[in-house]
Structures are given as structure tokens and as C-alpha cells.
Amino acid sequence: MLANADDIAEATPFIVFMLQALFDSISEIVENDQVTDQVSMLLRAIGENEVRSSALMSTMGLAHRATFRKNYIDPAIEDGWIERTEPDSPRSPKQRYRLTTKGRRLLKKMN
């Protein structure tokens, strides 16, 4: 970028590049990584895998599907920690859950 700005004798592209880099760095540092105990437990249970909700519930010792969805799955999806493998079919029998990049980053910090 610096060479490009020098070639055109204009500092604007370099300044825009640097401001974006600073913004990205600060955003990553400031990003709210606070999660509930339930979501934290869910992230650990998923790990690096793609997991069905029934397997997650079993691993976590939970039995009530509606409560599991309300207290664990929905908040984790809404906050961008996990994602569905079948996003267009939330109730698909093939549905699994996996960590997003944000979720993997947080899991690494938790471990």
C-alpha cells in the first residue's frame, strides 16, 4: 500500500489502509468475549467437531430439548459463537452444530 501511495503521489490509500488495520485490531481486542456458563459449556462440548443436538445434550447431561435450545443453542447462535450446518433447515434431522471462527477463538482463550 505504501508503494502504491508513493507511485500515485497520494497518501489517501495508505491512510485508509492503516485506519482499517487499526480499526480491525481494536475491534478484535474490544470484542465482547463474555458468555454465560451455559454457552461456555456448549462451546467446550462442541470443540472442533460438528455435533447433533442430541449428542450435545447427552454429553452435557441435559434432557429437556426446549430448555436446551432456549438456554444454550439460541444464545450461542445469536451471539455468533456457533452455527448450524444446515442453516436453511433448523429442524433438519441432519442438523449439526459447529463453532464459528469467533467461537473457536474464544474456546482457545478458555483453554
CORRA-V237910 format. One record per run of one state. SS is the DSSP state (H for helix, E for strand, L for the rest). FROM is the first residue (numbers start at 1). TO is the last residue. Records with the same first field share a line. If there is no record, write none. Layout:
SS = FROM-TO, FROM-TO
//
This chain:
L = 1-1, 8-11, 31-36, 47-50, 52-52, 61-64, 79-81, 85-96, 100-100, 111-111
H = 2-7, 12-30, 37-46, 53-60, 65-78, 101-110
E = 51-51, 82-84, 97-99
//
